[in-house]
Amino acid sequence: MINKNQFGRTGHASTRIIFGGYALSKATQAEADGILDILLECGINHIDTALGYGNSEKCIGQWMEKHRDDFFLATKTRSRSYKGAWDDLQRSLKQLKVDYIDLWQMHGLTNPVGWERAMSSEGTLTAFIEARNQGLVRFLGVTGHGSKVPAMHKCSLERFDFDSVLLPHNYIMMQNPRYENDFKELIELCIERNVAVQTIKSVSRRPWEERSKNYNTYFYEPLETQDAIDKALHWSMGLPNSFVITAGDMQILPKILDAAKRFEKQPSDKEMKAIVEKYDIRKIFSY
């Protein structure tokens, strides 16, 4: 089974691996139900999805009648306005077929203009606070992609006491001194405030050059072999008290879960340099 840690201050012991609902963005319900069986078999108890993930919320909603108590359920809104966020929440609750969401997150909050709007009195944050006060959501978080995310998340935590953050973390990104420094400063702040840290892009290989391979991952071509996935995932899991969200592809999911079951320690720098060279691993975001 996959180990669990306390998910920040929420009181929930989440599996170190969180199911990334983007994998279901193009799934049929039958395919999604097959994934549910895998999650239950592995003991995964935390799902992360988003309103913008195609079929994902609707597929997951079909599970909730029988399995609501089995999962800590997180979703996201991309709206930066009060009304837009409320409308998104109502749609998510309907599609997920639940009365409340455990973690509601601002999706991709990295653009400074959008950030200012979201944090204003007429923005997303006001809707977030009201939804929490009404019991429609329990906890609040921020997410983001790209190289600016750690710095933007620090700004978000300075503006409001969010319960979780979500951002990229892999070996190749952490070789950039600026990203590494911003990331470490964010982690120190999260430790101080007991904010849950979720990481993504653990098994990214390189940017898509052509969509010749039938994978559903959005930003990047993923690693494919079990050895490479083992090393990359174990390196990301080496960040203490953090959680790794699975790649957005159903085909890779079993390999990720298999690797997670066998995690013991973070691979050495020598081991990681070897797979970077062997699999031509490259950065997927500019700095």
Secondary structure, 3 states (H helix, E strand, C coil): CCCEEECCCCCCEEECEEEEHHHHCCCCHHHHHHHHHHHHHHCCCEEECCCCCCCHHHHHHHHHHHHHHHCEEEEEECCCEHHHHHHHHHHHHHHHCCCCEEEEEECCCCCHHHHHHHCCCCEHHHHHHHHHHCCCEEEEEEECCCCCHHHHHHHHHHHCCCCEEEEECCCCHHHCHHHHHHHHHHHHHHHHHCCEEEEECCCEEEECCCCCCCCCCCCEEECCCHHHHHHHHHHHHCCCCEEEECCCCCCCHHHHHHHHHCCCCCCCHHHHHHHHHHCCCCCCCCC
